[in-house]
Amino acid sequence: APPRASNGSREGAAGTWLRTQLAPGEVITAQSGAFERDPQESSTTDEELSRAGSPGSRGGSSSSTTPDYGEKRLPQALIIGVKKGGTRALLEAIRAHPDVRAVGTEPHFFDRNYEKGLEWYRNVMPKTLEGQITMEKTPSYFVTNEAPRRIHSMAKDTKLIVVVRNPVTRAISDYTQTLSKKPEIPTFEVLAFKNRTLGLIDASWSAIRIGIYALHLENWLQYFPLSQILFVSGERLITDPAGEMAKVQDFLGLKRIVTEKHFYFNKTKGFPCLKKPEDSSAPRCLGKSKGRTHPKIDPDVIHRLRKFYKPFNVMFYQMTGQDFQWEQEESD
């Protein structure tokens, strides 16, 4: 296994490896702000958050009705990433559990709203009863340097969930989302390379950098043990949602209530939809922003990206003790 970064170190094995991938004397430069600060999916406005946290509001309610009694608590579990990995699907599925209450919007507290304080954060949360778990999801936390320290200072026993997906597919999905909002942006091929002729990948572009999971995980392991982090496969969340949800419920210390009877595979969308087993109503699917058709990408670019990510993937498997089989999936 690669050496872990010490608490005083800002760069571990993944960071060292990333530097060795660059040409001699080359420095990672940020892309233009338009691409680097691509908004998170369902980014939340202050107005939405104030509505979610207002008295009597059901903005943070679960799929079942949130009672008006109970009290607002800081979350005991967080879905911290990754963007375009399947975090929304996971959140909607776990909200079907009667012992979970979660915010529907992304609070972005530990990256954008930290200066507002913990009371503001608590007020955004839904009311819970004794024994219920309060949760929220903000995928950008995983790649925010300050997030691990800030979450640790809130509660060092916080449980963390990371949904990961083949980084090449994730990058293309990320680009596809941006393209739907900004049709005028350059092609994926243009943004992915610093120098196409030399095959130098631009690791500063957020769509590429998010997928270097080992690099970001090193930062979290300085504050949290692996036993407090659950890694969910975005691929298996589609092919076997009940199996992945069993792991999530076990990790959270919950009874396995969300099972295969909660899911229905929608062939048109290409992913499972959630249904309440006691209802006869139509299954509830994720919105039109999910399951977008990806643009066709030059196979050579895909090949170069796979080659770029492979050592980081192997390092990530070693760090987590889990093999997500992304290389095998690509060869298939």
C-alpha positions as a printed Julia matrix, in Angstrom:
332×3 Matrix{Float64}:
   0.0    0.0     0.0
   1.24   3.52   -0.71
   2.53   5.53    2.27
  -0.06   7.67    3.94
   0.55  11.38    4.3
   1.54  12.35    7.82
  -0.62  14.91    9.61
   1.89  17.62    8.93
   2.25  16.78    5.26
   0.22  18.43    2.54
   1.21  15.92   -0.09
   1.15  12.16    0.05
   1.83   9.35   -2.4
  -0.91  10.38   -4.82
   0.31  13.98   -4.9
   3.87  12.86   -5.53
   2.72  10.6    -8.34
   0.7   13.39   -9.92
   3.8   15.59  -10.08
   5.77  12.85  -11.8
   3.12  12.67  -14.56
   3.92  16.18  -15.73
   6.62  17.07  -18.21
   9.85  18.42  -16.63
   9.41  21.99  -15.47
   5.69  21.95  -16.18
   3.29  23.36  -13.63
  -0.43  22.65  -13.32
  -2.28  25.8   -14.3
  -5.97  26.35  -13.62
  -8.42  26.35  -16.49
 -10.56  29.43  -17.0
 -13.01  30.06  -14.17
 -15.96  29.06  -16.32
 -14.9   25.43  -16.28
 -13.07  25.18  -12.94
 -16.03  26.47  -10.97
 -18.67  24.4   -12.69
 -21.61  24.44  -10.24
 -22.49  21.28   -8.4
 -25.59  19.41   -9.45
 -28.61  20.97   -7.77
 -26.45  23.68   -6.21
 -28.41  25.32   -3.46
 -29.19  29.02   -3.1
 -29.38  30.8     0.26
 -33.08  31.36   -0.36
 -33.72  27.61   -0.77
 -31.73  26.86    2.37
 -33.58  29.45    4.43
 -36.87  27.95    3.24
 -35.62  24.47    4.16
 -34.66  25.66    7.61
 -37.72  27.81    8.33
 -40.22  26.74   11.02
 -42.85  24.36    9.69
 -40.95  23.84    6.46
 -40.91  20.41    4.88
 -38.02  21.29    2.6
 -35.75  18.83    4.36
 -38.38  16.15    4.73
 -37.96  12.51    3.88
 -40.06  10.73    1.3
 -42.34   9.94    4.2
 -43.88  12.85    6.11
 -41.62  14.57    8.61
 -43.45  15.25   11.86
 -43.64  18.78   13.24
 -42.29  17.51   16.55
 -38.75  16.39   17.29
 -35.7   18.6    17.16
 -33.11  19.74   14.67
 -29.74  18.08   15.08
 -26.39  18.33   13.35
 -25.96  15.43   10.9
 -24.41  12.21   12.15
 -23.7   11.01    8.59
 -22.72  12.81    5.38
 -22.62  11.83    1.72
 -19.45  13.73    0.83
 -18.96  12.8    -2.82
 -18.35  12.41   -5.59
 -20.02  14.62   -8.13
 -21.68  12.62  -10.96
 -21.02   9.41   -9.05
 -24.59   8.61   -8.01
 -24.98  10.67   -4.83
 -28.53  11.81   -5.64
 -29.68   8.23   -6.29
 -28.15   7.14   -2.98
 -29.73  10.02   -1.06
 -33.19   9.33   -2.47
 -32.9    5.63   -1.68
 -31.75   6.12    1.93
 -34.49   8.7     2.51
 -37.0    5.9     1.99
 -35.82   4.51    5.34
 -38.1    5.58    8.22
 -35.14   6.1    10.56
 -33.4    8.59    8.25
 -34.18  12.27    7.76
 -32.16  14.11    5.14
 -31.99  17.54    3.56
 -33.13  17.45   -0.07
 -30.97  20.4    -1.1
 -27.17  20.56   -0.87
 -26.21  22.82    2.07
 -22.58  23.31    0.94
 -21.79  24.2     4.55
 -18.24  22.89    4.8
 -17.13  24.45    1.51
 -19.15  27.61    0.8
 -21.18  28.54    3.89
 -18.86  27.67    6.79
 -18.63  31.25    8.02
 -22.38  31.17    8.78
 -21.73  28.88   11.74
 -23.02  25.59   13.1
 -26.34  27.03   14.29
 -27.17  28.07   10.72
 -26.23  24.55    9.59
 -28.34  22.92   12.29
 -31.31  25.07   11.34
 -31.16  23.79    7.73
 -31.63  20.22    8.99
 -35.03  18.51    9.27
 -36.47  17.69   12.68
 -35.74  14.18   13.93
 -36.94  11.96   16.73
 -34.72  10.07   19.13
 -33.07   7.19   17.25
 -33.4    8.76   13.8
 -30.32   9.72   11.78
 -29.9   13.2    10.29
 -28.07  13.29    6.95
 -27.12  15.59    4.1
 -25.19  15.26    0.84
 -22.85  17.74   -0.81
 -20.58  16.02   -3.39
 -18.01  18.82   -3.49
 -16.92  18.14    0.11
 -14.73  15.23   -1.06
 -12.5   17.55   -3.12
 -12.5   20.5    -0.66
  -9.22  20.68    1.27
 -10.74  22.25    4.38
 -13.76  19.91    4.62
 -12.16  17.0     6.55
 -10.79  19.26    9.29
 -14.06  21.21    9.55
 -16.23  18.08    9.73
 -13.86  16.53   12.28
 -14.13  19.64   14.46
 -17.95  19.39   14.33
 -17.99  15.69   15.33
 -15.03  13.36   15.0
 -17.33  10.29   14.92
 -19.27  11.51   11.83
 -19.89   8.7     9.33
 -18.87   9.51    5.77
 -20.19   8.0     2.53
 -18.38   8.36   -0.8
 -20.0    7.18   -4.03
 -17.26   6.47   -6.58
 -17.53   5.64  -10.26
 -15.1    4.83  -13.08
 -13.24   8.17  -13.25
 -13.23   8.26  -17.08
 -17.02   7.83  -17.27
 -17.43  10.27  -14.38
 -15.37  12.94  -16.18
 -17.45  12.58  -19.35
 -20.67  12.76  -17.32
 -19.37  15.89  -15.57
 -18.57  17.49  -18.93
 -22.0   16.47  -20.31
 -23.71  18.28  -17.42
 -21.7   21.45  -18.04
 -22.35  21.22  -21.78
 -26.11  21.12  -21.19
 -25.85  24.47  -19.38
 -23.12  26.05  -21.53
 -23.36  24.72  -25.11
 -20.63  27.1   -26.23
 -17.81  25.47  -24.24
 -14.91  23.74  -26.07
 -15.0   20.02  -26.77
 -14.1   17.47  -24.12
 -10.92  16.62  -26.06
  -9.76  20.25  -25.98
 -10.37  20.64  -22.24
  -8.86  17.28  -21.25
  -5.36  17.99  -22.58
  -2.72  20.56  -21.83
  -0.94  19.35  -24.96
  -2.78  16.88  -27.2
   0.29  16.09  -29.31
   2.36  15.12  -26.26
  -0.65  13.47  -24.62
  -0.39  15.61  -21.48
  -3.66  15.38  -19.51
  -4.77  18.61  -17.82
  -5.21  17.44  -14.24
  -6.18  20.96  -13.14
  -9.51  20.76  -14.99
 -12.03  19.87  -12.27
 -13.71  17.19  -14.44
 -10.38  15.31  -14.53
  -9.1   16.15  -11.05
 -12.19  14.95   -9.15
 -11.53  11.41  -10.44
  -8.07  11.21   -8.85
  -9.73   9.65   -5.82
  -6.5    8.57   -4.09
  -5.28  12.16   -4.03
  -8.4   13.42   -2.24
  -8.72  10.42    0.07
  -5.27  11.07    1.55
  -6.61  14.35    2.89
  -9.54  12.61    4.62
  -7.38   9.88    6.15
  -5.48  12.52    8.09
  -8.66  13.1    10.12
 -10.86   9.99    9.82
 -10.1    6.24   10.03
 -11.19   4.05    7.12
 -13.74   2.41    9.42
 -15.75   5.66    9.37
 -15.8    5.92    5.57
 -18.03   3.79    3.33
 -17.2    3.61   -0.38
 -20.24   2.88   -2.53
 -19.86   1.72   -6.13
 -21.77   4.0    -8.5
 -21.86   1.16  -11.03
 -23.36  -1.34   -8.57
 -25.84   1.3    -7.42
 -27.32   0.87  -10.92
 -26.88  -2.88  -11.44
 -27.64  -3.96   -7.84
 -29.17  -1.05   -5.9
 -30.56  -3.29   -3.14
 -27.13  -4.87   -2.55
 -25.4   -1.51   -2.23
 -28.19  -0.16    0.0
 -27.77  -3.17    2.3
 -24.15  -2.09    2.86
 -25.21   1.52    3.45
 -27.85   0.53    6.02
 -25.39  -1.78    7.83
 -22.79   1.0     7.9
 -25.31   3.44    9.41
 -26.43   0.87   11.98
 -29.93   0.67   10.51
 -32.27  -2.26   10.03
 -32.3   -3.39    6.38
 -35.64  -1.91    5.36
 -34.76  -0.52    1.9
 -34.6   -3.72   -0.17
 -35.14  -4.93   -3.76
 -38.9   -4.32   -3.46
 -38.13  -0.58   -3.32
 -36.59  -0.56   -6.82
 -37.84  -0.86  -10.37
 -35.47  -0.82  -13.34
 -36.5    1.76  -15.94
 -35.26   0.54  -19.34
 -35.81   3.93  -20.97
 -33.65   5.81  -18.48
 -31.21   2.95  -18.0
 -31.18   3.03  -14.21
 -33.34   1.91  -11.28
 -36.25   4.01  -10.06
 -37.47   4.12   -6.49
 -40.92   3.05   -5.43
 -42.66   2.71   -2.11
 -43.61  -0.96   -1.83
 -46.87  -0.23   -0.03
 -47.97   2.16   -2.8
 -49.56   1.31   -6.12
 -48.42   4.65   -7.52
 -45.91   4.92  -10.37
 -42.2    4.54   -9.45
 -40.37   7.78   -8.66
 -37.42   8.31  -11.0
 -34.6   10.82  -10.85
 -35.12  13.95  -12.95
 -34.29  14.63  -16.57
 -30.81  15.87  -15.56
 -29.9   12.23  -14.8
 -29.05   9.71  -17.49
 -28.15  12.27  -20.16
 -26.69  10.86  -23.37
 -22.93  11.4   -23.39
 -21.29  13.02  -26.43
 -19.13  10.77  -28.58
 -15.51  11.02  -27.45
 -12.47  10.15  -29.57
 -11.42   6.56  -28.57
  -7.77   7.67  -28.39
  -8.73  10.25  -25.74
 -10.55   7.56  -23.75
  -7.47   5.32  -24.01
  -5.14   8.09  -22.79
  -7.45   8.92  -19.89
  -7.61   5.27  -18.82
  -3.83   5.13  -18.88
  -3.65   8.36  -16.84
  -6.08   7.14  -14.17
  -4.86   3.54  -13.86
  -2.07   4.11  -11.28
  -4.36   6.31   -9.2
  -7.12   3.68   -9.36
  -4.7    0.96   -8.21
  -3.55   3.22   -5.37
  -7.19   3.87   -4.42
  -7.94   0.12   -4.36
  -4.95  -0.4    -2.05
  -5.93   2.46    0.25
  -9.55   1.32    0.59
  -9.01  -2.42    0.44
 -11.65  -2.6    -2.3
 -11.23  -3.44   -5.98
 -13.83  -1.57   -8.02
 -12.71  -3.4   -11.19
 -12.76  -0.32  -13.44
  -9.9   -1.7   -15.53
 -11.71  -5.0   -16.03
 -14.88  -3.1   -16.97
 -12.94  -1.17  -19.62
 -11.36  -4.27  -21.14
 -14.85  -5.85  -21.33
